Amino acid sequence: MSAAEGIRTAVLGRIGLAIISQWMFSPDLADGTVSAVFTDWQLRPSSCELSVRTTAW
């Protein structure tokens, strides 16, 4: 189970709130299984640049 799947399971189990991509819950939001809260708030984009370092052997 990935971390995102664990968070999804916890939310569906009514353990708490999550900040996670809306697409992970789109069917559940549509059928009322979960509800969006703080709908006027958004996570700000990161100001740091992340790069992937690759090494060729």
MOVENPE-V123532 format. One record per pair of residues at least 12 apart in sequence whose C-alpha atoms are under 10 Angstrom apart, sorted by the first residue. I is the first residue (numbers start at 1). J is the second residue. If there is no record, write none. Layout:
BEGIN
I J
I J
END
This chain:
BEGIN
4 18
4 20
4 21
4 24
5 24
7 19
7 20
8 20
8 24
8 25
11 25
11 33
11 34
12 25
12 28
12 33
12 34
14 34
17 35
17 36
17 37
18 36
18 37
19 42
19 43
20 43
22 36
END
